[in-house]
Amino acid sequence: MGQVPNAQDGLPDVTWRKSARSGKQGNCVELAPVPARRVAVRNSRFPEGPALLFSVAEMSAFLADVKRGAYDDLLGPDDVAGLAS
């Protein structure tokens, strides 16, 4: 994992995207593919803040864990049940 101190300046040519499920308050995580087979992640409320850079292998492993429920214990039972809808 790497880091870019200022995502807006350090990654000017990437296309950021966020989940269609993002709330209207703007408390979102944005992702963008970047050169050298990496994925950048930043806080949408602070585009000039840092971005974390993950390799495709790291992001693939994380997404696989999410899909199999590895982090469901971080949520309450009502939150996990709401994910199915």
Backbone as CSV, one residue per row, in Angstrom:
resi,resn,N_x,N_y,N_z,CA_x,CA_y,CA_z,C_x,C_y,C_z
1,MET,0.847,-1.173,0.000,0.000,0.000,0.000,0.892,1.236,0.000
2,GLY,0.489,2.206,-0.774,1.185,3.475,-0.816,0.219,4.601,-0.503
3,GLN,0.730,5.817,-0.584,-0.114,6.978,-0.292,0.311,8.159,-1.148
4,VAL,-0.679,8.927,-1.576,-0.462,10.199,-2.264,-0.960,11.270,-1.301
5,PRO,-0.091,12.213,-0.865,-0.494,13.194,0.148,-1.680,14.079,-0.253
6,ASN,-1.753,14.465,-1.520,-2.852,15.301,-1.991,-3.415,14.656,-3.258
7,ALA,-4.565,13.980,-3.113,-5.133,13.220,-4.228,-5.510,14.106,-5.407
8,GLN,-5.973,15.303,-5.115,-6.415,16.197,-6.186,-5.234,16.627,-7.056
9,ASP,-4.123,16.953,-6.425,-2.939,17.387,-7.173,-2.102,16.206,-7.673
10,GLY,-1.990,15.170,-6.833,-1.119,14.050,-7.153,-1.690,13.075,-8.171
11,LEU,-3.016,13.098,-8.333,-3.675,12.191,-9.290,-4.664,12.989,-10.145
12,PRO,-4.166,13.978,-10.892,-5.077,14.886,-11.603,-5.831,14.264,-12.774
13,ASP,-5.327,13.186,-13.342,-5.926,12.643,-14.563,-6.749,11.373,-14.352
14,VAL,-7.049,11.047,-13.093,-7.846,9.838,-12.857,-9.318,10.206,-12.765
15,THR,-10.165,9.236,-13.026,-11.611,9.426,-12.929,-12.094,8.743,-11.661
16,TRP,-12.521,9.545,-10.698,-12.991,9.030,-9.415,-14.441,8.602,-9.533
17,ARG,-14.797,7.558,-8.816,-16.199,7.146,-8.777,-16.539,6.662,-7.371
18,LYS,-17.835,6.783,-7.051,-18.301,6.316,-5.754,-19.534,5.458,-5.953
19,SER,-19.895,4.765,-4.910,-21.026,3.854,-4.978,-22.317,4.592,-5.301
20,ALA,-23.164,3.943,-6.058,-24.495,4.491,-6.332,-25.322,4.541,-5.054
21,ARG,-24.916,3.818,-4.026,-25.618,3.806,-2.746,-25.126,4.913,-1.811
22,SER,-24.239,5.753,-2.261,-23.711,6.814,-1.412,-24.817,7.757,-0.969
23,GLY,-24.707,8.214,0.267,-25.702,9.125,0.811,-25.532,10.541,0.300
24,LYS,-26.540,11.357,0.526,-26.516,12.741,0.057,-25.627,13.639,0.913
25,GLN,-25.232,13.165,2.107,-24.354,13.960,2.963,-22.927,13.998,2.446
26,GLY,-22.607,13.151,1.495,-21.275,13.161,0.920,-20.243,12.409,1.733
27,ASN,-20.671,11.582,2.657,-19.738,10.777,3.448,-19.397,9.520,2.665
28,CYS,-18.600,9.678,1.639,-18.374,8.579,0.716,-16.888,8.309,0.528
29,VAL,-16.620,7.107,0.100,-15.288,6.729,-0.328,-15.328,6.700,-1.846
30,GLU,-14.313,7.266,-2.462,-14.213,7.245,-3.919,-13.023,6.389,-4.318
31,LEU,-13.156,5.717,-5.446,-12.097,4.869,-5.963,-11.774,5.270,-7.391
32,ALA,-10.531,5.000,-7.787,-10.120,5.291,-9.160,-9.001,4.341,-9.563
33,PRO,-9.075,3.817,-10.780,-7.938,3.037,-11.271,-6.801,3.997,-11.617
34,VAL,-5.593,3.596,-11.293,-4.417,4.422,-11.595,-3.382,3.554,-12.307
35,PRO,-2.414,4.184,-12.974,-1.401,3.408,-13.688,-0.676,2.412,-12.774
36,ALA,0.016,1.498,-13.392,0.793,0.457,-12.712,-0.115,-0.496,-11.940
37,ARG,-1.334,-0.722,-12.468,-2.278,-1.691,-11.897,-2.503,-1.466,-10.404
38,ARG,-2.930,-0.248,-10.088,-3.254,0.099,-8.712,-4.636,0.739,-8.664
39,VAL,-5.181,0.800,-7.458,-6.471,1.431,-7.217,-6.271,2.468,-6.114
40,ALA,-6.713,3.699,-6.382,-6.623,4.772,-5.388,-7.957,4.882,-4.650
41,VAL,-7.884,5.194,-3.357,-9.065,5.344,-2.517,-8.925,6.659,-1.756
42,ARG,-9.995,7.480,-1.770,-9.954,8.757,-1.043,-11.320,9.059,-0.426
43,ASN,-11.330,10.020,0.465,-12.548,10.517,1.094,-13.156,11.565,0.165
44,SER,-14.394,11.355,-0.260,-15.010,12.282,-1.218,-15.205,13.684,-0.644
45,ARG,-15.292,13.797,0.667,-15.485,15.117,1.277,-14.214,15.953,1.268
46,PHE,-13.058,15.300,1.097,-11.775,15.990,1.105,-10.935,15.558,-0.089
47,PRO,-11.322,15.970,-1.307,-10.587,15.524,-2.492,-9.131,15.979,-2.504
48,GLU,-8.825,17.018,-1.740,-7.443,17.484,-1.669,-6.657,16.754,-0.585
49,GLY,-7.312,15.863,0.123,-6.650,15.063,1.160,-5.899,13.897,0.549
50,PRO,-5.371,13.032,1.401,-4.575,11.905,0.903,-5.423,10.844,0.219
51,ALA,-4.761,10.083,-0.618,-5.356,8.898,-1.240,-4.456,7.717,-0.910
52,LEU,-5.068,6.608,-0.586,-4.316,5.380,-0.393,-4.262,4.639,-1.718
53,LEU,-3.126,4.035,-2.010,-2.937,3.293,-3.256,-2.773,1.813,-2.942
54,PHE,-3.627,1.001,-3.533,-3.573,-0.439,-3.337,-3.259,-1.122,-4.656
55,SER,-2.512,-2.205,-4.577,-2.275,-2.989,-5.790,-3.578,-3.686,-6.169
56,VAL,-3.661,-4.125,-7.400,-4.843,-4.863,-7.840,-5.000,-6.127,-6.991
57,ALA,-3.903,-6.777,-6.638,-3.969,-7.982,-5.796,-4.533,-7.659,-4.420
58,GLU,-4.092,-6.551,-3.823,-4.611,-6.150,-2.511,-6.099,-5.830,-2.577
59,MET,-6.510,-5.090,-3.587,-7.920,-4.725,-3.720,-8.767,-5.958,-4.024
60,SER,-8.271,-6.861,-4.836,-9.004,-8.094,-5.139,-9.208,-8.934,-3.885
61,ALA,-8.177,-9.048,-3.064,-8.290,-9.812,-1.817,-9.291,-9.161,-0.871
62,PHE,-9.248,-7.837,-0.771,-10.188,-7.121,0.089,-11.627,-7.336,-0.378
63,LEU,-11.878,-7.169,-1.662,-13.235,-7.341,-2.190,-13.731,-8.770,-2.015
64,ALA,-12.857,-9.738,-2.185,-13.254,-11.132,-1.968,-13.658,-11.341,-0.508
65,ASP,-12.894,-10.756,0.418,-13.233,-10.855,1.847,-14.579,-10.196,2.139
66,VAL,-14.816,-9.037,1.552,-16.096,-8.346,1.761,-17.241,-9.215,1.260
67,LYS,-17.085,-9.769,0.078,-18.150,-10.579,-0.519,-18.465,-11.827,0.296
68,ARG,-17.474,-12.376,0.974,-17.730,-13.586,1.772,-18.134,-13.242,3.207
69,GLY,-18.256,-11.939,3.525,-18.758,-11.532,4.838,-17.713,-11.437,5.927
70,ALA,-16.454,-11.346,5.570,-15.380,-11.331,6.564,-15.454,-10.147,7.527
71,TYR,-16.118,-9.076,7.141,-16.169,-7.874,7.983,-17.565,-7.597,8.520
72,ASP,-18.484,-8.522,8.331,-19.850,-8.319,8.809,-19.909,-8.115,10.316
73,ASP,-18.938,-8.662,11.044,-18.931,-8.507,12.496,-18.678,-7.058,12.932
74,LEU,-18.242,-6.218,12.018,-18.023,-4.804,12.335,-19.326,-4.026,12.387
75,LEU,-20.387,-4.618,11.859,-21.700,-3.991,11.814,-22.615,-4.641,12.835
76,GLY,-23.683,-3.950,13.166,-24.700,-4.540,14.021,-25.587,-5.466,13.210
77,PRO,-26.341,-6.343,13.876,-27.213,-7.283,13.152,-28.205,-6.585,12.227
78,ASP,-28.745,-5.440,12.649,-29.689,-4.718,11.801,-29.008,-4.179,10.547
79,ASP,-27.745,-3.767,10.678,-27.017,-3.242,9.526,-26.746,-4.335,8.504
80,VAL,-26.337,-5.512,8.966,-26.046,-6.619,8.075,-27.300,-7.066,7.354
81,ALA,-28.424,-7.119,8.080,-29.692,-7.519,7.459,-30.090,-6.525,6.376
82,GLY,-29.798,-5.242,6.572,-30.143,-4.210,5.592,-29.333,-4.280,4.325
83,LEU,-28.191,-4.955,4.358,-27.351,-5.068,3.172,-27.973,-5.969,2.113
84,ALA,-28.819,-6.862,2.545,-29.432,-7.802,1.601,-30.478,-7.130,0.722
85,SER,-30.984,-5.984,1.138,-32.044,-5.338,0.336,-31.494,-4.398,-0.699
